[in-house]
Amino acid sequence: MPRLPSPLTLADRGPGQKTRTGRHTPGDDDGHGTAADTPPRSGSARRRAGRESATAWAFVSPAVLVILGLSVVPVAWSLLLSFQADDLVTPSRWVGLANYRALAQDPHFSQAVRNTLLYTVLYVPLSIGLGLFLALALNQRLRLVALYRTLFFVPFVVSATAQGVLFSFILDPEFGAANSVLHKVGISPQGFLTDPGQALLALVAISLWSGTGFCVVVLLAALQDVPPSLVEAARLDGAGRRHVLRHVTLPALAPVLVFLLLWQTINALQVFDLVYVTTKGGPLGSTTVIVYFIWEQAFKNFTAGYGAAAAYALALALILLAAVPRLARAVRRRAPAHHGRTGPAGSAGLEGAAR
């Protein structure tokens, strides 16, 4: 049998070695690619990127202008206004910190602060507590549970103005449905919104009717995220409902409760619509809250600079309130690290003292 010829092979060419045509191989002498592998950035690519950037800013600029015109500019202008005496008609004049000093000595502002704090102290814990109770009840397997959830949430959707008009009719001291019911059960008619001792409490009750639904929905969603395995493990260990709620459910709801506490507090400090529609700060200033005081000073008494100073006092309080949870979280994060650094040294010191 004739012997087959051996196959022809090309010798391996190292980097920089020339071929028969005199061209270099893809690797150059210093081990990098040729200029064909890394083409330089052309001017057309830069122009295309510039056109894309201009198009993006063209789409974003309306929203930016709205934000600047309705948020940033009014905030800066009102800050300057708080250092001036301005009646919105005649030219303003610079008074420095006189508006803030007048606030500290104004008994009406002090009354508004007290009313706002009392409203907040009553409304916030009651809304969260009642919302937690209803969320726990609606988290069970009940018939028509979806209907109940909807009914509890509907008042939250109703605007504060509509709520004020509705309850102004219901709580009317002469023709209201509330006094009609009280009369039938043998209780004397009440003043409600016209009584200085009851007006603020009536506003808290109206706010609870509308604001509790938000807490119910948020807490109900959080309850459905509690791991069932933890609840089952606690029940297998012999824990009752009270212990499961205290040691399993509430710790799992802690972040949501902190959010609701902050959210409801901010809303309570900013209440205005309900007061304006129902009592207009009366009777005898018993329902004058901070935001209504600001509106009254700026647009009723035409002391815009004084009202702006009150607004920035409220803004400072809200900023401090929002900063408290962040500071507490930062302190909790630093505490374990500090304990870890000082723990061994401290234990060594105790051992030395024991010796």
Secondary structure as UniProt FT lines:
FT   TURN            15..16
FT   TURN            20..21
FT   TURN            29..30
FT   TURN            35..37
FT   HELIX           43..67
FT   HELIX           68..72
FT   HELIX           73..81
FT   TURN            82..83
FT   STRAND          84..85
FT   STRAND          93..94
FT   TURN            96..97
FT   HELIX           98..105
FT   HELIX           107..138
FT   TURN            143..144
FT   HELIX           145..157
FT   HELIX           160..170
FT   TURN            173..175
FT   HELIX           177..184
FT   TURN            185..186
FT   HELIX           192..194
FT   TURN            196..198
FT   HELIX           199..223
FT   TURN            224..225
FT   HELIX           228..236
FT   TURN            237..238
FT   HELIX           241..244
FT   HELIX           245..249
FT   HELIX           250..269
FT   HELIX           273..278
FT   TURN            279..281
FT   TURN            284..287
FT   HELIX           290..295
FT   HELIX           296..300
FT   HELIX           304..354
//
